[in-house]
Amino acid sequence: MQLTEEPASTDVDPSTAVPTPGHWPVDPQEDVPIDPNRIWIDGCFDFAHHGHAGAMLQARRLGTALYVGVHSDEEIEHNKGPT
């Protein structure tokens, strides 16, 4: 798969821009099999509580491995506001 470059926009920070379909920064990893037993969740776990634990427990029951992504404090504050 050959990717084509889009013209760079001067008003968009390239580190935060979401690429349009077909213009991804790397080729899809089609040679890596998808393991249906690996479960990924991520969230704004700025104040851990039983709801967060319940979501993780439910997700963990769907497979044999659970991967949890935690957003940075800066991203949480930018998208949700101060904690």
N, C-alpha and C positions, 0 to 999 in steps of 0.2 A: 504494500500500500504506500503510495507516494503522497506526502502531505504538501499542500500548497500554502504559501505564506499570504496572509492578509496584509493590506497596507496598515502600518502602525498608526494608531490614532494618537494625537498629541495631548488629548485631554483625559486619557484613561491610564491609570497606573498599571503597567503590565503584570506586576506581581499580584494584583488582586482581580484582574480581568478574567472572566470565564470564557474560555474559547468556544467558538461556535462549532456545532457538529461538523466533523470532517476536517477541523483545523486544530487538532489536539497537539500539545507540545511533544508528545511521544507516541509511537505507534501502539495500538492495543496489544496486550500480551496474549495473543490467541494461542500461543504454544503452552501456556500455563493452564492446566485444568482447573476448573472451578470445583472446589470441595464443598458440597452442600452441608457438611457437618461443621464448617467454620462459620460462626455467626459474628457479625460486626454490629455494634451499636455505638453511637457517640451522642454526647449531650453536653448541656450546660450544667455540670455538676458542681456549681459554685457553693451550694449549701446542700450537702448530702442528707437525705431523709428517707423514710420508708418507701416513698413512691419511687425514688431512684433505685433502691435496693430491689423492689418488686419488679421493676422493668428489667433489671439485669438478671434476676432469677428466672423470669419468664423467657427471656432471650436465651439464657444458658440451657434451658430445657429443650430448645429447638435443635441443638446440635451437640457435638462433643467438645468443642472449643469455643470460648467466648473471647472476643477482642473488644476492648472498650476504649474509645477515643475520648479524650478530654480536651476541651477547647482551652486556649490560653486565657489568662485574666484580661488581656488587652482585647481579644475578640469578644469575650463575654460583655465587657463594659461597652464596647462599640455597638453591639447588636442588642443588648438587653438593658444596659444601664449599669450604674454602680450597684454592687451587692451590699 
